[in-house]
Amino acid sequence: MSDGEILILGAIAGFTIFLGLPIGRMRDPSVALKAFLNAVAVGILLFLFWDVLAGSFDTVETALTNASDHGASWWRFIGLAAVFFVAIAVGLVSLVHYDRWLSRRRTGAPGAASIEEMSRGPIARLTEPQRLAFFVALGIGFHNFSEGLAIGQSAAAGEISLALLLIIGFGLHNATEGFGIVAPMAAEGERPSWSFLALLGLIGGGPTFLGTLIGQSFVNDTVFMACLALAAGSILYVVIELLGVARKLGHKELMTWGIVLGLFAGFATDLILVAAGA
């Protein structure tokens, strides 16, 4: 199979994320349905948080084992550990401070200057549910970039069958992630435009293609780990925000079942990757 065919299949694996996005166009969903959809998204994102955090920290643990038991460099372990913790902090704290900065701009003193200032940035013009959906897509995009790297690196190593199984597994997995992106808007009963949904799909799914492209020609464990850790930090921020939305919507029992369903969906799609030996 040629490099071009692998790239095309990698793109398809990323853009299955578009399958779940049209749910955001539902008209006037009930409060109970909003609570349930929001909770399913929380479950999916909790699985993703565990998945990317475990995958990233495994690199640090391996470096520690090699240093303590096999005489490898301790500096490599220290460097990887530093990258791991810094990347998580950047992924989480940067979104917290950015969101607070936007809130200050929105609540500033009235006047022409403040209105003009708010209109400068496209993200600042988004509503709160749209901005949260953007952050979800951003976090998933980091995660999907690392998935693309895995596809590209498998193909570069000549493991074509493994690369194909990864493409199938990630494609199924990304189909559930599209729903997680639109959940903040569905929970608020806000119908996004098709163009905004397309933008979110590109942000969340496009990095799979980019990662596949880079992975075929560039292999670096530190970059791979940093992408996963960044994704973990940003996903954790979004989960915290969605739990705040869940408290406002109520329906505690329904929310609990939604989270369970989201977790099960994440683990079920991940079983294909386990079967592939990934």
Backbone bond lengths (Angstrom), bond angles and torsions (degrees), N, CA, C in turn:
res aa  C-N    CA-C-N  psi(-1)  N-CA   C-N-CA  omega(-1)  CA-C   N-CA-C  phi
1 M - - - 1.469 - - 1.518 109.45 -
2 S 1.345 117.29 132.98 1.453 121.50 -175.33 1.528 111.43 -76.23
3 D 1.358 114.78 163.57 1.461 120.05 177.40 1.527 110.84 -61.17
4 G 1.340 116.33 -37.57 1.462 120.02 179.99 1.518 112.24 -62.78
5 E 1.332 117.00 -39.61 1.463 120.70 179.33 1.532 110.82 -68.01
6 I 1.324 116.53 -37.90 1.469 119.65 175.93 1.526 110.39 -62.76
7 L 1.338 116.85 -41.08 1.462 120.74 179.03 1.525 111.42 -62.62
8 I 1.326 116.19 -42.67 1.469 120.18 179.90 1.528 110.49 -62.73
9 L 1.342 116.37 -45.04 1.462 120.11 178.86 1.527 111.56 -66.76
10 G 1.342 116.94 -34.48 1.464 120.06 175.54 1.513 111.31 -63.49
11 A 1.345 116.70 -39.28 1.460 120.79 177.36 1.522 110.80 -64.28
12 I 1.337 116.54 -41.87 1.466 120.31 178.57 1.527 110.53 -61.72
13 A 1.345 116.50 -41.42 1.469 120.57 178.86 1.522 111.30 -59.63
14 G 1.340 116.90 -36.91 1.457 119.97 179.44 1.512 112.99 -75.63
15 F 1.334 116.35 -39.22 1.462 119.41 -171.53 1.524 113.47 -85.95
16 T 1.354 118.29 2.42 1.464 118.35 168.23 1.520 110.51 -65.67
17 I 1.328 116.50 -11.65 1.459 120.85 176.39 1.527 110.94 -60.11
18 F 1.349 116.75 -25.78 1.462 121.05 -179.98 1.529 112.08 -67.65
19 L 1.337 118.44 -18.51 1.461 120.68 -177.94 1.521 111.91 -64.35
20 G 1.337 117.57 -32.11 1.463 120.04 -178.18 1.509 114.70 -92.29
21 L 1.329 118.24 -10.34 1.460 121.06 -174.82 1.533 114.61 -69.06
22 P 1.341 120.97 -36.68 1.471 119.48 -178.11 1.521 114.67 -59.73
23 I 1.330 118.47 -17.47 1.463 120.60 177.00 1.530 110.16 -57.97
24 G 1.322 116.59 -29.29 1.461 120.44 179.40 1.509 114.09 -65.22
25 R 1.334 118.24 -11.31 1.464 122.17 -179.16 1.529 112.70 -93.62
26 M 1.300 119.03 6.94 1.463 121.18 179.01 1.517 111.08 -59.85
27 R 1.325 116.44 142.98 1.461 121.85 179.93 1.533 110.83 -95.00
28 D 1.327 115.64 127.95 1.468 123.57 171.49 1.525 113.90 46.40
29 P 1.334 118.79 58.63 1.473 119.20 176.50 1.527 110.33 -68.54
30 S 1.326 116.94 149.70 1.461 121.24 178.72 1.527 110.30 -68.56
31 V 1.336 115.58 162.74 1.468 119.85 179.15 1.526 110.49 -61.29
32 A 1.334 116.28 -39.52 1.466 119.89 179.64 1.524 110.98 -63.41
33 L 1.328 116.82 -41.28 1.460 119.86 178.95 1.523 110.65 -67.55
34 K 1.334 116.91 -39.65 1.465 120.08 176.64 1.527 110.55 -58.67
35 A 1.346 115.90 -45.87 1.466 120.32 -178.84 1.524 110.52 -62.45
36 F 1.329 116.46 -41.14 1.455 120.57 -178.45 1.529 110.89 -67.41
37 L 1.332 117.42 -46.15 1.464 120.59 -179.79 1.529 110.95 -63.00
38 N 1.314 116.36 -40.98 1.460 120.59 178.09 1.529 110.51 -62.22
39 A 1.329 116.49 -40.91 1.463 120.79 -178.13 1.529 111.33 -68.96
40 V 1.338 117.84 -39.46 1.464 120.35 177.27 1.527 109.99 -60.26
41 A 1.344 115.76 -41.48 1.467 119.52 177.53 1.525 111.20 -61.93
42 V 1.342 117.29 -40.22 1.462 120.72 177.61 1.529 109.92 -60.83
43 G 1.336 116.97 -43.29 1.461 120.12 179.39 1.514 112.29 -61.94
44 I 1.343 116.79 -44.12 1.464 120.87 179.00 1.531 110.39 -62.10
45 L 1.332 115.96 -43.80 1.467 119.94 -178.08 1.528 111.78 -70.56
46 L 1.333 117.62 -32.87 1.474 119.69 175.11 1.522 110.39 -63.08
47 F 1.334 116.16 -41.41 1.461 118.76 176.24 1.526 110.66 -62.22
48 L 1.340 116.76 -45.71 1.457 120.10 -179.92 1.525 111.23 -60.56
49 F 1.350 116.17 -39.40 1.466 120.10 179.38 1.522 109.84 -61.01
50 W 1.325 116.42 -47.56 1.473 119.91 178.68 1.522 110.46 -62.38
51 D 1.321 116.52 -42.68 1.454 121.48 -174.99 1.526 111.44 -63.75
52 V 1.330 117.08 -49.74 1.465 119.50 -176.57 1.526 111.41 -73.63
53 L 1.348 117.03 -33.06 1.459 119.33 179.17 1.523 110.55 -67.38
54 A 1.336 116.38 -43.26 1.468 119.87 179.15 1.525 110.78 -64.95
55 G 1.328 116.58 -42.71 1.459 119.63 179.84 1.511 113.11 -64.18
56 S 1.333 116.31 -37.10 1.457 120.19 179.88 1.530 111.41 -72.63
57 F 1.326 117.05 -45.24 1.469 120.24 -175.81 1.521 111.62 -70.58
58 D 1.319 117.31 -23.80 1.464 120.79 177.56 1.523 111.14 -58.73
59 T 1.346 116.92 -36.40 1.467 120.62 177.93 1.522 111.10 -64.10
60 V 1.335 116.50 -39.91 1.471 120.87 178.77 1.523 110.15 -67.02
61 E 1.333 117.19 -43.94 1.468 120.53 179.89 1.531 111.57 -63.29
62 T 1.326 116.30 -39.12 1.467 119.89 178.87 1.520 110.68 -63.56
63 A 1.336 116.66 -41.08 1.469 120.75 178.29 1.525 110.92 -63.91
64 L 1.338 117.39 -37.92 1.465 121.19 178.21 1.526 110.59 -66.41
65 T 1.334 117.46 -43.66 1.467 121.34 178.60 1.527 111.18 -61.99
66 N 1.335 115.64 -43.35 1.467 119.52 179.74 1.523 111.69 -64.54
67 A 1.338 116.82 -35.84 1.463 120.22 -179.10 1.529 111.64 -73.29
68 S 1.332 116.83 -40.59 1.465 120.18 -174.59 1.532 112.70 -83.29
69 D 1.328 117.69 -31.72 1.466 120.33 -174.39 1.523 114.46 -108.30
70 H 1.317 117.37 -21.95 1.464 119.56 -172.62 1.529 113.44 -124.44
71 G 1.312 116.57 10.31 1.459 120.16 174.17 1.519 115.56 72.91
72 A 1.333 117.40 18.09 1.467 119.74 177.91 1.522 109.80 -74.18
73 S 1.325 115.88 173.20 1.469 120.92 -175.46 1.530 111.79 -69.28
74 W 1.351 114.15 130.04 1.464 119.21 173.82 1.528 110.56 -71.12
75 W 1.325 117.37 -26.61 1.461 120.14 -179.78 1.527 111.03 -65.21
76 R 1.323 117.45 -34.18 1.466 119.76 176.74 1.531 110.70 -63.66
77 F 1.347 116.09 -43.02 1.468 119.27 177.39 1.520 110.84 -61.83
78 I 1.338 117.02 -46.23 1.470 120.64 -178.49 1.535 110.43 -62.22
79 G 1.330 115.71 -41.76 1.459 119.42 -179.99 1.525 112.23 -64.92
80 L 1.325 116.83 -44.70 1.467 120.23 179.67 1.523 111.35 -65.17
81 A 1.349 116.43 -40.66 1.462 119.23 178.58 1.521 111.04 -62.66
82 A 1.332 116.50 -40.83 1.464 120.43 179.20 1.531 110.84 -64.07
83 V 1.334 116.45 -44.59 1.468 120.35 178.56 1.524 110.46 -61.58
84 F 1.323 116.84 -41.32 1.463 121.90 -179.54 1.532 111.45 -58.73
85 F 1.334 116.67 -53.11 1.460 119.83 -176.04 1.529 112.40 -70.71
86 V 1.332 116.90 -36.46 1.465 119.66 177.89 1.522 110.57 -65.69
87 A 1.339 117.28 -41.95 1.461 120.85 -178.72 1.524 111.36 -64.32
88 I 1.335 117.89 -41.70 1.464 120.42 177.17 1.522 110.45 -62.32
89 A 1.348 115.77 -45.24 1.465 119.93 -179.60 1.526 111.21 -62.00
90 V 1.324 116.90 -42.73 1.458 120.38 179.26 1.529 110.48 -63.71
91 G 1.343 116.56 -44.35 1.453 120.33 -179.29 1.511 113.30 -62.40
92 L 1.328 117.41 -35.87 1.470 121.64 -177.89 1.532 112.14 -89.14
93 V 1.323 116.59 -56.81 1.463 120.87 -171.53 1.523 112.01 -68.33
94 S 1.335 117.43 -36.21 1.461 118.87 -178.60 1.525 110.91 -62.68
95 L 1.336 118.04 -38.35 1.459 120.55 178.33 1.521 111.30 -69.47
96 V 1.331 117.49 -36.57 1.465 120.83 177.42 1.526 110.38 -62.13
97 H 1.329 116.84 -48.56 1.460 120.13 -178.42 1.530 111.60 -69.19
98 Y 1.332 116.62 -36.14 1.457 118.82 179.07 1.524 110.88 -66.18
99 D 1.330 116.60 -41.57 1.459 120.25 178.96 1.523 110.97 -65.43
100 R 1.326 117.18 -39.42 1.465 120.28 178.05 1.524 110.60 -66.30
101 W 1.322 116.63 -38.88 1.470 120.71 178.25 1.525 110.67 -62.17
102 L 1.336 117.07 -41.96 1.461 120.48 177.71 1.521 110.84 -64.28
103 S 1.347 116.72 -39.08 1.460 120.36 179.89 1.520 110.92 -63.61
104 R 1.340 117.28 -39.15 1.464 120.08 178.21 1.521 110.83 -62.97
105 R 1.330 116.78 -39.70 1.456 120.04 179.86 1.525 111.26 -65.38
106 R 1.344 115.88 -36.26 1.462 119.73 -178.36 1.523 111.88 -71.84
107 T 1.339 116.69 -28.81 1.468 120.45 -176.62 1.517 112.08 -104.18
108 G 1.331 117.57 16.84 1.453 121.13 -179.88 1.503 112.21 -69.76
109 A 1.316 116.20 175.23 1.464 121.90 -179.36 1.521 109.63 -61.99
110 P 1.366 116.81 139.58 1.455 119.28 -178.82 1.516 111.46 -66.97
111 G 1.332 115.20 155.07 1.465 118.97 178.83 1.506 110.76 147.37
112 A 1.309 115.98 165.30 1.461 120.91 -176.73 1.513 111.65 -62.70
113 A 1.322 117.48 -36.98 1.460 120.68 -176.58 1.529 110.69 -64.40
114 S 1.362 116.14 -44.28 1.461 118.09 -177.84 1.526 111.28 -68.93
115 I 1.333 117.61 -36.30 1.465 120.58 177.88 1.518 110.14 -64.44
116 E 1.316 115.95 -42.97 1.467 119.96 179.43 1.516 110.54 -64.16
117 E 1.326 116.17 -38.32 1.462 120.74 -178.91 1.522 110.86 -65.67
118 M 1.362 116.11 -39.86 1.461 119.97 -179.47 1.515 111.60 -66.19
119 S 1.318 116.63 -28.79 1.459 119.45 -175.22 1.519 112.94 -82.32
120 R 1.322 117.38 -4.45 1.460 119.20 -176.13 1.517 112.51 -71.81
121 G 1.329 118.00 -44.48 1.456 121.11 -174.18 1.511 111.69 -96.40
122 P 1.334 118.43 133.76 1.469 120.37 179.58 1.517 112.98 -63.93
123 I 1.328 117.44 -34.68 1.471 119.55 179.99 1.525 110.41 -69.98
124 A 1.330 116.54 -35.75 1.460 120.40 179.40 1.523 111.71 -64.67
125 R 1.318 117.87 -24.43 1.457 121.14 -179.10 1.526 112.48 -84.00
126 L 1.320 117.61 -8.89 1.462 120.40 179.29 1.524 110.47 -73.94
127 T 1.334 116.16 150.24 1.455 119.98 171.54 1.531 108.64 -71.46
128 E 1.323 116.44 167.34 1.467 119.28 -177.84 1.529 112.53 -60.69
129 P 1.366 120.11 -44.78 1.464 119.07 176.94 1.533 112.71 -63.27
130 Q 1.339 117.10 -37.25 1.460 119.82 178.31 1.519 111.03 -65.82
131 R 1.322 116.16 -39.74 1.466 119.76 -179.64 1.526 110.98 -66.27
132 L 1.332 116.18 -38.58 1.462 119.79 178.16 1.529 110.10 -66.63
133 A 1.336 116.80 -40.09 1.466 120.03 176.48 1.527 110.59 -62.33
134 F 1.321 116.48 -37.76 1.471 120.80 176.87 1.525 110.76 -61.70
135 F 1.330 116.67 -42.94 1.462 120.27 179.60 1.530 110.93 -66.87
136 V 1.350 117.23 -36.94 1.464 119.97 175.71 1.527 110.03 -59.99
137 A 1.353 115.80 -47.93 1.461 120.49 179.96 1.527 111.18 -61.08
138 L 1.333 116.83 -37.79 1.459 121.17 -179.89 1.520 110.83 -64.24
139 G 1.334 116.11 -46.95 1.462 119.54 179.05 1.514 112.49 -63.08
140 I 1.343 116.50 -42.14 1.456 120.53 178.02 1.526 110.36 -66.34
141 G 1.335 116.64 -33.68 1.461 119.99 177.68 1.521 111.94 -61.41
142 F 1.339 117.44 -43.18 1.474 120.44 175.72 1.527 110.17 -59.83
143 H 1.327 115.24 -43.73 1.467 120.30 179.82 1.527 110.89 -62.19
144 N 1.328 116.27 -44.55 1.465 120.17 -177.75 1.531 112.48 -70.82
145 F 1.326 116.87 -26.67 1.467 119.55 174.46 1.526 109.89 -62.43
146 S 1.330 116.02 -42.10 1.473 119.47 178.69 1.525 110.57 -67.22
147 E 1.348 117.36 -34.04 1.463 119.62 175.97 1.527 110.27 -64.58
148 G 1.333 116.59 -41.75 1.464 120.37 177.41 1.514 111.86 -61.62
149 L 1.340 116.63 -38.80 1.461 119.89 176.60 1.527 111.06 -59.72
150 A 1.351 115.99 -41.03 1.460 119.84 179.74 1.530 110.81 -63.66
151 I 1.338 117.24 -40.63 1.467 121.07 178.19 1.527 110.22 -63.44
152 G 1.345 116.27 -49.21 1.459 120.65 -177.65 1.504 113.21 -64.11
153 Q 1.336 116.82 -40.45 1.452 120.24 -179.09 1.528 111.28 -69.30
154 S 1.336 117.39 -34.89 1.467 120.42 176.19 1.514 110.58 -63.99
155 A 1.340 116.10 -43.54 1.469 119.94 179.13 1.521 110.98 -65.69
156 A 1.342 117.41 -40.26 1.462 121.42 -179.21 1.524 111.53 -64.67
157 A 1.337 116.37 -29.77 1.465 120.61 179.33 1.521 112.26 -83.97
158 G 1.347 117.27 0.80 1.461 120.94 179.80 1.510 114.29 85.53
159 E 1.352 116.95 5.48 1.468 120.80 -179.81 1.528 108.69 -88.88
160 I 1.321 116.93 71.15 1.460 121.47 -174.63 1.526 111.69 -66.31
161 S 1.333 117.30 -40.97 1.462 120.08 -179.62 1.525 110.54 -63.13
162 L 1.339 116.68 -40.37 1.456 120.36 177.20 1.523 110.43 -64.86
163 A 1.336 117.13 -42.68 1.461 120.85 179.32 1.526 111.03 -59.55
164 L 1.346 116.73 -41.20 1.458 120.76 -179.73 1.527 111.16 -66.85
165 L 1.334 116.75 -40.70 1.457 119.87 178.06 1.520 111.15 -65.90
166 L 1.332 116.89 -37.37 1.459 120.47 175.69 1.527 110.90 -63.25
167 I 1.319 116.46 -41.35 1.465 120.70 179.12 1.528 110.38 -60.49
168 I 1.340 116.61 -44.92 1.466 120.59 179.01 1.531 110.59 -63.07
169 G 1.337 115.93 -46.94 1.460 120.08 -178.13 1.514 112.35 -64.34
170 F 1.339 116.93 -47.10 1.456 119.69 -179.73 1.528 111.28 -66.75
171 G 1.348 116.66 -33.84 1.455 119.93 177.81 1.522 111.92 -61.73
172 L 1.335 116.71 -45.91 1.462 120.81 176.86 1.525 110.94 -64.19
173 H 1.328 115.33 -40.38 1.457 120.83 -179.06 1.524 111.10 -63.37
174 N 1.324 116.65 -44.16 1.467 120.76 -177.65 1.523 112.12 -67.31
175 A 1.331 117.28 -26.53 1.460 120.12 178.28 1.531 110.75 -60.86
176 T 1.342 117.21 -33.42 1.472 120.26 177.32 1.522 111.37 -78.31
177 E 1.334 117.56 -27.16 1.468 120.29 -176.85 1.528 112.21 -69.89
178 G 1.346 116.84 -29.02 1.457 119.28 178.47 1.511 111.77 -59.03
179 F 1.318 116.17 -37.44 1.453 120.21 178.02 1.533 111.12 -65.33
180 G 1.334 115.68 -39.45 1.468 119.00 178.74 1.512 112.60 -61.64
181 I 1.331 117.33 -30.52 1.463 121.14 -179.08 1.524 111.51 -68.13
182 V 1.353 117.04 -44.81 1.465 120.01 -173.95 1.522 112.68 -85.36
183 A 1.329 118.39 -8.93 1.462 121.19 -176.29 1.530 113.71 -55.57
184 P 1.359 120.68 -41.96 1.468 118.50 179.49 1.523 113.13 -59.00
185 M 1.332 117.70 -36.35 1.462 120.52 179.30 1.519 110.83 -76.78
186 A 1.337 117.65 -38.23 1.463 120.61 177.09 1.524 110.85 -63.09
187 A 1.337 116.48 -36.63 1.463 120.70 -179.43 1.526 112.04 -65.96
188 E 1.325 117.06 -27.95 1.466 121.60 179.55 1.531 111.95 -97.91
189 G 1.334 117.21 2.98 1.453 120.33 -179.64 1.516 113.43 67.94
190 E 1.316 116.99 26.57 1.463 121.71 -178.55 1.532 109.69 -100.62
191 R 1.349 116.42 124.34 1.467 120.80 -178.17 1.526 109.39 -94.58
192 P 1.326 118.02 111.99 1.466 120.54 178.87 1.519 111.14 -75.49
193 S 1.310 116.45 158.33 1.462 120.92 175.55 1.526 109.33 -74.02
194 W 1.329 115.63 160.47 1.463 119.84 177.38 1.528 110.84 -63.42
195 S 1.329 116.71 -35.08 1.468 119.69 -179.91 1.525 110.96 -66.60
196 F 1.341 117.52 -37.59 1.464 120.37 178.55 1.529 110.15 -68.65
197 L 1.342 116.76 -39.56 1.459 119.70 176.21 1.524 110.85 -62.16
198 A 1.344 116.29 -39.85 1.464 119.67 178.49 1.526 110.86 -62.86
199 L 1.336 116.76 -40.11 1.465 120.76 178.03 1.525 110.88 -63.06
200 L 1.334 116.86 -45.17 1.466 120.45 178.39 1.526 111.42 -61.49
201 G 1.337 116.33 -38.57 1.457 119.69 178.27 1.518 112.40 -64.77
202 L 1.332 116.20 -38.47 1.469 119.87 178.08 1.524 111.04 -66.97
203 I 1.328 116.84 -40.37 1.467 120.75 -179.95 1.525 110.65 -66.10
204 G 1.346 116.47 -42.10 1.457 119.99 -177.24 1.518 113.85 -81.39
205 G 1.341 117.70 -38.36 1.453 120.85 -174.09 1.512 115.47 -98.54
206 G 1.333 116.83 -29.20 1.455 120.53 -177.45 1.521 115.02 -57.85
207 P 1.358 118.45 -38.06 1.471 118.66 -179.73 1.527 114.95 -60.19
208 T 1.340 118.66 -20.31 1.465 119.62 176.18 1.522 109.99 -63.35
209 F 1.333 116.25 -44.13 1.464 120.45 177.06 1.521 110.79 -64.18
210 L 1.346 116.25 -44.13 1.469 120.15 -179.74 1.525 110.76 -62.42
211 G 1.335 116.89 -42.64 1.461 120.52 178.57 1.518 112.32 -64.19
212 T 1.348 116.62 -38.19 1.464 120.26 177.32 1.519 110.69 -62.79
213 L 1.326 116.17 -42.45 1.463 121.67 179.60 1.523 111.22 -61.62
214 I 1.330 116.41 -47.07 1.472 120.80 -178.67 1.526 110.45 -70.75
215 G 1.345 116.60 -39.90 1.463 120.49 -176.82 1.510 113.87 -63.06
216 Q 1.337 117.77 -25.41 1.454 120.63 179.30 1.528 112.63 -72.82
217 S 1.332 116.77 -20.09 1.461 118.92 -175.40 1.531 113.63 -126.76
218 F 1.331 117.10 -7.44 1.461 119.87 -174.74 1.517 109.42 -143.64
219 V 1.324 117.00 119.35 1.461 121.87 -178.59 1.520 108.90 -119.73
220 N 1.339 116.36 121.20 1.460 120.69 -179.73 1.521 108.92 -150.41
221 D 1.329 117.23 114.69 1.457 121.83 -177.68 1.522 112.44 -63.95
222 T 1.327 117.22 -34.55 1.455 120.66 -177.74 1.525 110.97 -67.38
223 V 1.338 117.16 -43.25 1.463 120.87 177.97 1.528 109.90 -63.81
224 F 1.321 116.74 -43.01 1.458 122.00 179.23 1.527 110.27 -58.61
225 M 1.334 116.83 -47.14 1.453 121.53 -179.02 1.520 111.29 -65.86
226 A 1.337 117.48 -41.37 1.453 121.31 -178.79 1.529 111.23 -63.09
227 C 1.331 117.40 -39.02 1.471 120.74 177.78 1.524 110.77 -62.47
228 L 1.335 116.22 -42.51 1.461 119.81 178.63 1.526 111.12 -64.76
229 A 1.332 117.52 -42.71 1.462 120.70 -178.80 1.528 111.33 -67.05
230 L 1.331 117.75 -39.65 1.466 121.11 174.87 1.526 110.51 -59.59
231 A 1.331 115.65 -43.88 1.459 119.90 178.79 1.527 110.97 -61.63
232 A 1.334 117.25 -41.58 1.464 120.79 -179.17 1.522 110.79 -61.07
233 G 1.331 117.10 -44.78 1.458 120.60 -179.99 1.516 112.63 -63.17
234 S 1.326 117.31 -45.41 1.458 120.42 -178.37 1.528 111.46 -69.85
235 I 1.340 117.39 -37.21 1.465 120.33 177.92 1.524 110.75 -65.86
236 L 1.328 117.57 -38.49 1.462 120.71 178.09 1.529 110.75 -61.43
237 Y 1.332 117.30 -41.19 1.465 120.83 177.26 1.529 110.68 -59.12
238 V 1.322 116.35 -45.24 1.467 120.70 -177.75 1.528 110.82 -66.05
239 V 1.336 117.52 -40.50 1.462 120.65 178.49 1.530 110.28 -59.85
240 I 1.319 117.19 -43.06 1.472 121.01 178.39 1.528 110.36 -59.44
241 E 1.338 116.79 -43.92 1.462 121.11 -179.76 1.533 111.09 -65.60
242 L 1.327 117.09 -42.79 1.464 120.13 -178.68 1.531 111.54 -67.51
243 L 1.316 117.53 -32.12 1.463 120.05 175.85 1.529 110.92 -66.14
244 G 1.346 116.43 -33.58 1.460 120.03 173.97 1.521 111.39 -63.83
245 V 1.324 116.78 -41.46 1.470 121.10 175.96 1.524 110.19 -62.83
246 A 1.329 116.93 -40.50 1.470 121.44 -178.99 1.523 111.26 -61.88
247 R 1.321 117.49 -39.11 1.465 120.51 179.21 1.526 111.15 -63.84
248 K 1.324 116.79 -36.74 1.466 120.12 179.29 1.535 111.47 -69.46
249 L 1.316 117.30 -35.78 1.463 121.09 -176.20 1.529 112.59 -77.41
250 G 1.334 117.63 -26.15 1.454 120.23 -179.12 1.523 112.46 77.97
251 H 1.356 116.11 -147.77 1.468 122.76 -179.08 1.537 110.30 55.50
252 K 1.333 115.46 60.38 1.456 121.34 -172.26 1.525 112.66 -59.61
253 E 1.349 117.25 -43.86 1.465 119.49 -178.28 1.527 110.83 -65.43
254 L 1.330 115.97 -44.88 1.468 120.39 179.20 1.523 110.81 -62.83
255 M 1.332 116.09 -39.18 1.462 120.46 178.56 1.525 110.90 -62.33
256 T 1.334 116.32 -41.41 1.462 119.94 -179.61 1.521 111.16 -62.31
257 W 1.338 116.93 -44.53 1.464 120.25 178.66 1.525 111.37 -65.84
258 G 1.329 117.13 -34.06 1.456 120.30 177.20 1.521 112.02 -64.31
259 I 1.346 115.90 -41.86 1.467 119.95 178.07 1.524 110.55 -63.76
260 V 1.331 116.07 -42.19 1.469 120.22 178.13 1.526 110.53 -61.05
261 L 1.340 117.07 -43.78 1.457 120.76 179.59 1.529 111.14 -62.94
262 G 1.336 116.61 -41.89 1.458 120.03 178.48 1.516 112.38 -63.09
263 L 1.339 116.36 -41.92 1.468 120.22 177.17 1.530 111.02 -62.62
264 F 1.330 116.22 -44.63 1.463 119.95 -179.91 1.522 110.79 -62.34
265 A 1.341 117.05 -39.58 1.467 120.24 179.33 1.526 110.53 -62.08
266 G 1.334 116.49 -41.29 1.455 120.43 179.05 1.523 112.12 -64.58
267 F 1.326 117.05 -46.92 1.462 120.19 -179.23 1.529 111.46 -67.85
268 A 1.346 116.71 -35.76 1.452 119.04 -179.09 1.522 111.80 -63.77
269 T 1.329 117.36 -44.16 1.457 119.56 179.19 1.526 111.42 -70.06
270 D 1.334 116.72 -28.09 1.460 119.78 -179.99 1.531 111.93 -71.65
271 L 1.342 117.52 -23.18 1.458 120.31 -179.79 1.531 112.08 -61.36
272 I 1.324 116.54 -29.63 1.464 119.76 177.92 1.529 109.69 -64.04
273 L 1.344 116.23 -38.93 1.461 120.14 179.08 1.533 110.67 -68.63
274 V 1.322 117.15 -36.35 1.463 120.27 177.43 1.526 109.71 -64.60
275 A 1.324 116.04 -41.48 1.470 120.40 178.27 1.521 111.35 -62.90
276 A 1.345 115.99 -29.04 1.461 120.27 179.20 1.525 112.08 -79.91
277 G 1.332 116.52 -7.70 1.456 120.08 -178.74 1.498 113.53 82.26
278 A 1.335 117.65 17.41 1.465 120.69 -178.05 1.515 110.45 -80.34
